[in-house]
Amino acid sequence: MNTKLIFEEFSLPNKLHCVLHKNTSNPLVNVTLGYKVGAKDEEPGQFGVAHLFEHLMFEGSQHIPKSQHQQIVMDCGGRTNAFTMQDATVYYEDVPANFLETALWLESDRMNAIDLTEENLDNQKKVVLEEKLQRYDNAPYGTFLAMTMKNIFPGSLYEHTTIGEAEHIRNFSRQDAIDFHHKFYSPANAELLISGDIDIDQSKKLIEKYFGDITKANGIIRKENKFKELTEDVTETIEDNVMLEKFYMSFKIPKAGSDEEFVMEYFTKLLFNNKSSRLYKKLVYEKMLLKNISSFKFSIQDAGVFIIIGTVNPGKSREDAQKIILDEIRNFAEGEVHDNDMAKIKNELEFGQVNKMISLNRINVASVFNRMYYKDVNKINEELSRYNSVTKEDLKKVTKKYFVDAKKVTLNYIPKKNKNNN
Protein backbone atom coordinates (compact mmCIF):
# COMPACT_ATOMS: atom_id res chain seq x y z
CA MET A 1 0.00 0.00 0.00
CA ASN A 2 1.36 3.40 -1.03
CA THR A 3 0.89 5.63 1.99
CA LYS A 4 2.89 8.63 0.83
CA LEU A 5 0.92 11.83 1.33
CA ILE A 6 1.14 14.70 -1.14
CA PHE A 7 1.08 18.24 0.23
CA GLU A 8 0.95 21.63 -1.43
CA GLU A 9 2.37 24.54 0.55
CA PHE A 10 2.21 28.29 0.18
CA SER A 11 2.32 31.42 2.35
CA LEU A 12 0.22 34.57 2.33
CA PRO A 13 1.89 38.00 2.34
CA ASN A 14 1.01 38.26 6.06
CA LYS A 15 3.22 35.16 6.60
CA LEU A 16 0.43 32.68 7.33
CA HIS A 17 1.85 29.36 6.19
CA CYS A 18 -0.71 27.04 4.58
CA VAL A 19 -0.61 23.33 3.76
CA LEU A 20 -3.19 21.57 1.56
CA HIS A 21 -3.67 17.81 1.19
CA LYS A 22 -6.27 16.43 -1.24
CA ASN A 23 -7.99 13.17 -0.24
CA THR A 24 -11.23 12.31 -2.05
CA SER A 25 -11.93 9.00 -0.29
CA ASN A 26 -14.73 10.66 1.73
CA PRO A 27 -16.64 13.95 1.27
CA LEU A 28 -15.04 15.43 4.40
CA VAL A 29 -12.45 18.03 5.29
CA ASN A 30 -10.37 18.76 8.34
CA VAL A 31 -9.21 22.30 9.05
CA THR A 32 -6.44 22.55 11.64
CA LEU A 33 -4.99 25.85 12.81
CA GLY A 34 -1.99 25.65 15.11
CA TYR A 35 -0.52 28.60 16.97
CA LYS A 36 3.07 28.55 18.19
CA VAL A 37 2.17 29.41 21.76
CA GLY A 38 1.96 27.14 24.77
CA ALA A 39 2.85 26.90 28.41
CA LYS A 40 6.52 27.61 27.75
CA ASP A 41 5.63 31.04 26.34
CA GLU A 42 3.83 32.19 29.48
CA GLU A 43 5.32 34.96 31.57
CA PRO A 44 6.06 34.43 35.28
CA GLY A 45 2.85 35.04 37.17
CA GLN A 46 0.74 33.94 34.19
CA PHE A 47 1.07 30.17 34.31
CA GLY A 48 -2.03 28.58 32.80
CA VAL A 49 -3.11 31.45 30.55
CA ALA A 50 -2.31 29.70 27.25
CA HIS A 51 -4.83 27.01 28.17
CA LEU A 52 -7.26 29.61 29.49
CA PHE A 53 -7.00 31.35 26.15
CA GLU A 54 -7.90 28.14 24.33
CA HIS A 55 -11.22 28.29 26.20
CA LEU A 56 -11.70 31.99 25.43
CA MET A 57 -11.40 31.32 21.70
CA PHE A 58 -14.78 29.56 21.80
CA GLU A 59 -16.55 32.46 23.53
CA GLY A 60 -17.34 34.45 20.41
CA SER A 61 -15.70 36.89 18.01
CA GLN A 62 -16.53 39.86 15.80
CA HIS A 63 -19.20 38.14 13.69
CA ILE A 64 -19.91 35.05 15.79
CA PRO A 65 -22.16 35.33 18.86
CA LYS A 66 -21.13 34.10 22.28
CA SER A 67 -20.47 30.34 22.42
CA GLN A 68 -21.79 29.85 18.85
CA HIS A 69 -18.55 28.64 17.22
CA GLN A 70 -19.15 25.07 18.33
CA GLN A 71 -22.89 25.22 17.61
CA ILE A 72 -22.31 26.40 14.03
CA VAL A 73 -19.92 23.50 13.40
CA MET A 74 -22.38 21.02 14.90
CA ASP A 75 -25.18 22.44 12.74
CA CYS A 76 -22.97 21.67 9.73
CA GLY A 77 -22.78 18.05 10.87
CA GLY A 78 -19.22 18.44 12.09
CA ARG A 79 -17.18 18.63 15.26
CA THR A 80 -14.60 21.02 16.66
CA ASN A 81 -12.11 20.91 19.48
CA ALA A 82 -8.77 22.24 20.66
CA PHE A 83 -5.85 21.43 22.94
CA THR A 84 -2.93 23.22 24.55
CA MET A 85 0.58 21.83 25.06
CA GLN A 86 3.91 23.19 26.19
CA ASP A 87 4.79 24.44 22.70
CA ALA A 88 1.51 24.96 20.87
CA THR A 89 -2.23 25.53 20.94
CA VAL A 90 -4.14 23.71 18.21
CA TYR A 91 -7.73 24.16 16.98
CA TYR A 92 -9.54 21.98 14.46
CA GLU A 93 -12.84 21.38 12.69
CA ASP A 94 -14.01 18.19 10.97
CA VAL A 95 -16.86 19.09 8.61
CA PRO A 96 -18.53 17.90 5.39
CA ALA A 97 -16.52 19.15 2.43
CA ASN A 98 -19.16 21.65 1.36
CA PHE A 99 -18.72 23.48 4.68
CA LEU A 100 -15.00 24.20 4.24
CA GLU A 101 -15.72 27.90 3.77
CA THR A 102 -17.70 27.98 7.02
CA ALA A 103 -14.78 26.47 8.96
CA LEU A 104 -12.33 28.97 7.48
CA TRP A 105 -14.66 31.87 8.27
CA LEU A 106 -14.96 30.73 11.88
CA GLU A 107 -11.21 30.36 12.38
CA SER A 108 -10.32 33.63 10.67
CA ASP A 109 -12.89 35.59 12.65
CA ARG A 110 -11.49 34.55 16.01
CA MET A 111 -7.91 35.03 14.85
CA ASN A 112 -8.76 38.56 13.77
CA ALA A 113 -11.15 39.78 16.47
CA ILE A 114 -11.94 37.62 19.48
CA ASP A 115 -14.66 38.96 21.81
CA LEU A 116 -12.66 39.57 24.98
CA THR A 117 -15.28 40.90 27.38
CA GLU A 118 -14.96 40.86 31.16
CA GLU A 119 -17.95 38.51 31.25
CA ASN A 120 -16.36 36.02 28.85
CA LEU A 121 -13.07 36.15 30.71
CA ASP A 122 -14.70 35.62 34.11
CA ASN A 123 -16.82 32.74 32.77
CA GLN A 124 -13.84 30.86 31.39
CA LYS A 125 -11.72 31.51 34.46
CA LYS A 126 -14.39 29.70 36.46
CA VAL A 127 -14.47 26.83 33.96
CA VAL A 128 -10.69 26.42 33.96
CA LEU A 129 -10.38 26.67 37.74
CA GLU A 130 -13.07 24.01 38.13
CA GLU A 131 -11.25 21.83 35.60
CA LYS A 132 -8.04 22.25 37.59
CA LEU A 133 -9.80 21.16 40.78
CA GLN A 134 -11.59 18.18 39.28
CA ARG A 135 -8.89 16.80 36.99
CA TYR A 136 -5.75 17.69 38.92
CA ASP A 137 -5.88 19.09 42.45
CA ASN A 138 -8.66 16.87 43.83
CA ALA A 139 -8.33 13.89 41.49
CA PRO A 140 -6.63 10.71 42.74
CA TYR A 141 -2.94 10.91 41.75
CA GLY A 142 -3.88 14.14 39.93
CA THR A 143 -0.73 16.06 40.87
CA PHE A 144 1.70 13.57 39.34
CA LEU A 145 2.32 15.42 36.06
CA ALA A 146 2.90 18.81 37.68
CA MET A 147 5.29 17.26 40.20
CA THR A 148 7.07 15.28 37.50
CA MET A 149 7.63 18.29 35.25
CA LYS A 150 8.82 20.41 38.17
CA ASN A 151 11.36 17.81 39.25
CA ILE A 152 12.60 16.56 35.88
CA PHE A 153 12.84 19.95 34.14
CA PRO A 154 13.76 22.30 37.02
CA GLY A 155 14.40 25.88 36.01
CA SER A 156 13.32 25.32 32.39
CA LEU A 157 10.32 26.62 30.47
CA TYR A 158 8.82 23.12 30.80
CA GLU A 159 8.88 23.25 34.59
CA HIS A 160 5.15 23.98 34.83
CA THR A 161 2.17 22.28 33.18
CA THR A 162 -0.46 23.76 30.91
CA ILE A 163 -3.14 23.84 33.63
CA GLY A 164 -1.02 26.39 35.49
CA GLU A 165 -1.57 28.05 38.85
CA ALA A 166 -4.98 29.05 40.21
CA GLU A 167 -3.82 32.43 41.50
CA HIS A 168 -2.24 33.30 38.15
CA ILE A 169 -5.47 32.45 36.33
CA ARG A 170 -7.56 34.53 38.73
CA ASN A 171 -5.28 37.54 38.27
CA PHE A 172 -5.24 37.44 34.45
CA SER A 173 -6.87 40.71 33.37
CA ARG A 174 -8.83 41.64 30.28
CA GLN A 175 -5.93 43.83 29.13
CA ASP A 176 -3.57 40.89 29.66
CA ALA A 177 -5.87 38.82 27.44
CA ILE A 178 -5.98 41.49 24.73
CA ASP A 179 -2.18 41.71 24.75
CA PHE A 180 -1.82 37.91 24.66
CA HIS A 181 -4.11 37.58 21.64
CA HIS A 182 -2.38 40.39 19.79
CA LYS A 183 1.06 38.93 20.43
CA PHE A 184 0.51 35.25 19.70
CA TYR A 185 -2.68 34.90 17.62
CA SER A 186 -1.30 36.31 14.41
CA PRO A 187 -0.91 34.85 10.89
CA ALA A 188 2.88 34.83 11.18
CA ASN A 189 2.68 32.72 14.33
CA ALA A 190 0.28 30.14 12.88
CA GLU A 191 0.16 27.08 10.65
CA LEU A 192 -3.02 26.37 8.66
CA LEU A 193 -3.62 22.86 7.35
CA ILE A 194 -6.54 21.62 5.26
CA SER A 195 -6.94 17.96 4.34
CA GLY A 196 -9.78 16.18 2.59
CA ASP A 197 -12.06 16.37 -0.41
CA ILE A 198 -10.98 19.80 -1.60
CA ASP A 199 -10.30 21.68 -4.78
CA ILE A 200 -6.78 23.05 -4.36
CA ASP A 201 -7.27 26.28 -6.32
CA GLN A 202 -10.62 27.04 -4.68
CA SER A 203 -9.15 26.36 -1.23
CA LYS A 204 -6.37 28.85 -1.89
CA LYS A 205 -8.92 31.49 -2.88
CA LEU A 206 -10.94 30.87 0.29
CA ILE A 207 -7.84 31.13 2.48
CA GLU A 208 -6.91 34.42 0.82
CA LYS A 209 -10.49 35.66 1.21
CA TYR A 210 -10.71 35.00 4.94
CA PHE A 211 -7.12 35.35 6.17
CA GLY A 212 -5.45 37.62 3.63
CA ASP A 213 -6.42 40.91 5.26
CA ILE A 214 -5.44 39.96 8.82
CA THR A 215 -2.35 41.88 9.86
CA LYS A 216 -0.79 41.77 13.31
CA ALA A 217 2.58 42.08 14.98
CA ASN A 218 4.85 39.17 14.13
CA GLY A 219 8.08 39.91 15.96
CA ILE A 220 7.86 37.45 18.84
CA ILE A 221 11.06 37.14 20.87
CA ARG A 222 11.28 33.56 22.14
CA LYS A 223 12.82 32.75 25.49
CA GLU A 224 15.64 30.22 25.53
CA ASN A 225 14.69 26.89 27.07
CA LYS A 226 17.60 25.94 29.33
CA PHE A 227 17.81 22.52 30.97
CA LYS A 228 19.78 21.26 33.95
CA GLU A 229 21.15 17.77 34.19
CA LEU A 230 19.73 15.55 36.90
CA THR A 231 22.67 14.89 39.20
CA GLU A 232 20.85 12.57 41.59
CA ASP A 233 17.69 10.55 41.89
CA VAL A 234 14.66 12.43 43.19
CA THR A 235 12.12 10.48 45.24
CA GLU A 236 9.00 11.91 46.85
CA THR A 237 6.26 10.18 48.80
CA ILE A 238 2.82 11.77 48.63
CA GLU A 239 -0.09 10.94 50.91
CA ASP A 240 -3.25 11.22 48.83
CA ASN A 241 -6.94 10.34 48.94
CA VAL A 242 -6.39 7.04 47.15
CA MET A 243 -7.17 3.40 47.82
CA LEU A 244 -4.06 1.87 46.25
CA GLU A 245 -0.38 2.75 46.18
CA LYS A 246 0.82 3.96 42.82
CA PHE A 247 4.20 5.11 41.56
CA TYR A 248 5.44 7.20 38.65
CA MET A 249 9.07 6.64 37.65
CA SER A 250 10.32 9.22 35.14
CA PHE A 251 13.42 9.50 32.95
CA LYS A 252 14.61 12.29 30.67
CA ILE A 253 14.63 11.35 26.98
CA PRO A 254 15.37 13.20 23.71
CA LYS A 255 13.12 15.78 22.12
CA ALA A 256 10.54 14.97 19.47
CA GLY A 257 11.82 13.86 16.09
CA SER A 258 15.08 12.21 17.10
CA ASP A 259 15.85 8.71 15.79
CA GLU A 260 15.94 7.56 19.40
CA GLU A 261 12.30 8.57 19.85
CA PHE A 262 11.30 5.95 17.27
CA VAL A 263 13.40 3.32 19.03
CA MET A 264 11.58 4.02 22.28
CA GLU A 265 8.29 2.89 20.75
CA TYR A 266 9.77 -0.60 20.73
CA PHE A 267 11.08 -0.21 24.27
CA THR A 268 7.71 0.78 25.71
CA LYS A 269 5.76 -1.91 23.86
CA LEU A 270 8.18 -4.75 24.59
CA LEU A 271 8.55 -3.99 28.29
CA PHE A 272 5.36 -2.31 29.48
CA ASN A 273 2.40 -1.55 27.31
CA ASN A 274 0.51 -4.75 26.67
CA LYS A 275 -0.35 -7.89 28.60
CA SER A 276 2.31 -9.92 26.81
CA SER A 277 5.10 -7.43 27.58
CA ARG A 278 7.97 -8.56 29.80
CA LEU A 279 7.23 -6.50 32.88
CA TYR A 280 3.46 -6.89 32.68
CA LYS A 281 3.84 -10.66 32.70
CA LYS A 282 6.42 -10.65 35.48
CA LEU A 283 4.89 -8.07 37.83
CA VAL A 284 1.17 -8.58 37.24
CA TYR A 285 0.82 -12.28 36.40
CA GLU A 286 3.86 -14.00 37.94
CA LYS A 287 4.86 -11.99 41.01
CA MET A 288 1.42 -10.36 41.46
CA LEU A 289 3.11 -7.30 42.94
CA LEU A 290 1.22 -4.88 40.71
CA LYS A 291 -2.37 -4.54 39.63
CA ASN A 292 -1.17 -3.04 36.36
CA ILE A 293 1.86 -1.43 34.76
CA SER A 294 2.16 0.90 31.79
CA SER A 295 4.31 3.66 30.39
CA PHE A 296 4.16 6.62 28.07
CA LYS A 297 6.65 8.93 26.45
CA PHE A 298 6.08 12.64 26.19
CA SER A 299 8.44 14.13 23.60
CA ILE A 300 7.99 17.78 22.71
CA GLN A 301 9.97 20.47 20.92
CA ASP A 302 12.94 20.86 23.27
CA ALA A 303 13.00 17.73 25.46
CA GLY A 304 11.11 14.63 26.50
CA VAL A 305 10.16 12.50 29.48
CA PHE A 306 9.41 8.78 29.75
CA ILE A 307 7.10 7.77 32.60
CA ILE A 308 6.58 4.27 34.01
CA ILE A 309 3.36 3.85 36.00
CA GLY A 310 2.65 1.00 38.40
CA THR A 311 -0.35 0.38 40.66
CA VAL A 312 0.63 -1.73 43.67
CA ASN A 313 -1.53 -4.61 44.88
CA PRO A 314 -2.66 -4.35 48.54
CA GLY A 315 -0.10 -5.81 50.91
CA LYS A 316 2.61 -6.02 48.25
CA SER A 317 5.95 -4.23 48.20
CA ARG A 318 6.36 -1.16 46.03
CA GLU A 319 10.13 -1.32 46.52
CA ASP A 320 10.28 -4.90 45.24
CA ALA A 321 8.33 -3.94 42.13
CA GLN A 322 10.57 -0.96 41.41
CA LYS A 323 13.72 -3.05 41.83
CA ILE A 324 12.41 -5.64 39.39
CA ILE A 325 11.65 -2.91 36.86
CA LEU A 326 15.19 -1.53 37.02
CA ASP A 327 16.73 -5.01 36.94
CA GLU A 328 14.63 -6.01 33.94
CA ILE A 329 15.59 -2.83 32.09
CA ARG A 330 19.25 -3.69 32.66
CA ASN A 331 18.71 -7.26 31.52
CA PHE A 332 16.92 -5.98 28.44
CA ALA A 333 19.89 -3.77 27.54
CA GLU A 334 22.42 -6.54 28.07
CA GLY A 335 20.47 -9.62 27.00
CA GLU A 336 18.85 -11.01 23.88
CA VAL A 337 15.95 -9.42 22.03
CA HIS A 338 14.14 -12.03 19.96
CA ASP A 339 13.43 -11.52 16.26
CA ASN A 340 9.79 -12.54 16.62
CA ASP A 341 9.27 -9.90 19.33
CA MET A 342 10.75 -7.21 17.08
CA ALA A 343 8.60 -8.38 14.16
CA LYS A 344 5.45 -8.25 16.29
CA ILE A 345 6.11 -4.66 17.34
CA LYS A 346 6.97 -3.64 13.78
CA ASN A 347 3.61 -5.01 12.64
CA GLU A 348 1.80 -3.10 15.40
CA LEU A 349 3.58 0.13 14.52
CA GLU A 350 2.95 -0.30 10.80
CA PHE A 351 -0.75 -0.92 11.43
CA GLY A 352 -0.96 2.19 13.59
CA GLN A 353 0.93 4.28 11.06
CA VAL A 354 -1.29 3.23 8.15
CA ASN A 355 -4.38 4.10 10.21
CA LYS A 356 -2.85 7.47 10.98
CA MET A 357 -2.24 8.16 7.29
CA ILE A 358 -5.92 7.70 6.38
CA SER A 359 -7.31 9.90 9.17
CA LEU A 360 -7.67 13.53 8.10
CA ASN A 361 -7.56 14.73 11.69
CA ARG A 362 -4.46 12.73 12.59
CA ILE A 363 -2.69 13.75 9.38
CA ASN A 364 -3.25 17.42 10.11
CA VAL A 365 -2.41 17.31 13.81
CA ALA A 366 0.83 15.42 13.10
CA SER A 367 1.66 17.75 10.24
CA VAL A 368 1.06 20.93 12.22
CA PHE A 369 3.71 19.81 14.71
CA ASN A 370 6.06 18.77 11.91
CA ARG A 371 5.77 22.28 10.54
CA MET A 372 6.20 23.93 13.95
CA TYR A 373 9.07 21.77 15.15
CA TYR A 374 10.99 21.07 11.93
CA LYS A 375 9.43 23.29 9.23
CA ASP A 376 8.95 20.10 7.21
CA VAL A 377 5.42 18.84 6.64
CA ASN A 378 6.76 15.76 4.82
CA LYS A 379 8.21 14.29 8.02
CA ILE A 380 5.03 12.22 8.30
CA ASN A 381 6.05 10.33 5.15
CA GLU A 382 9.31 9.24 6.78
CA GLU A 383 7.84 7.80 9.97
CA LEU A 384 7.05 4.29 8.75
CA SER A 385 10.52 3.74 7.31
CA ARG A 386 12.08 5.11 10.50
CA TYR A 387 10.11 2.62 12.58
CA ASN A 388 11.01 -0.22 10.22
CA SER A 389 14.72 0.65 10.28
CA VAL A 390 15.03 0.16 14.05
CA THR A 391 17.33 -2.74 14.93
CA LYS A 392 17.85 -4.81 18.06
CA GLU A 393 21.20 -3.11 18.48
CA ASP A 394 19.52 0.31 18.37
CA LEU A 395 17.07 -0.81 21.02
CA LYS A 396 19.74 -2.07 23.40
CA LYS A 397 21.89 1.03 22.87
CA VAL A 398 19.03 3.44 23.61
CA THR A 399 17.91 1.42 26.64
CA LYS A 400 21.40 1.55 28.11
CA LYS A 401 21.89 5.25 27.34
CA TYR A 402 18.65 6.60 28.80
CA PHE A 403 17.48 4.06 31.38
CA VAL A 404 20.28 1.91 32.80
CA ASP A 405 21.73 3.72 35.82
CA ALA A 406 20.09 6.96 34.62
CA LYS A 407 19.01 9.55 37.16
CA LYS A 408 15.25 9.52 37.59
CA VAL A 409 12.32 11.10 39.40
CA THR A 410 10.09 8.74 41.38
CA LEU A 411 6.77 9.79 42.88
CA ASN A 412 5.24 7.32 45.32
CA TYR A 413 1.56 7.88 46.08
CA ILE A 414 0.26 6.18 49.21
CA PRO A 415 -3.19 6.19 50.87
CA LYS A 416 -3.63 9.03 53.31
CA LYS A 417 -3.51 7.82 56.89
CA ASN A 418 -6.79 7.77 58.78
CA LYS A 419 -6.35 10.18 61.69
CA ASN A 420 -8.64 8.04 63.83
CA ASN A 421 -6.15 5.20 63.57
CA ASN A 422 -3.02 7.21 64.41
Buried (B, 14 or more C-beta within 10 A) or exposed (E): EEBEBEBBEEEBEBBBBBBBBBBEEEEBBBBBBBBBBBBBBBEEEBBBBBBBBBBBBBBBBEBBEBEBBBEBBEEBEBEBBBBBBBBBBBBBBBBBBEBBBBBBBBBBBBBBBBBBBEEBBEBBBEEBBEBBEEEBBEBEBBBBBBBBBBBBBBEBBBBBBBBBBBEBBEEBEBEBBEEBBEBBBBBBBBBBBBBBBBEEEEBBEBBBEBBBEBEBEEEEEEEEBEBEEBEEEBBEEBEBEBEBBBBBBBBBBBBBBBEBBBBBBBBBBBBBBBEEBBBBBBBBEEBEBBBBBBBEBBBBBBBBBBBBBBBBBEEBBBEBBBEBBBEBBBEBBEEEBEEEBBEBBBEBBBEBBEEBBBBBBBBBBBBBBBBBBEEEBBBBBBBBEBBEEBEBEBBBBBBBBBBBEBEBBBBBBBBEEEEEEE
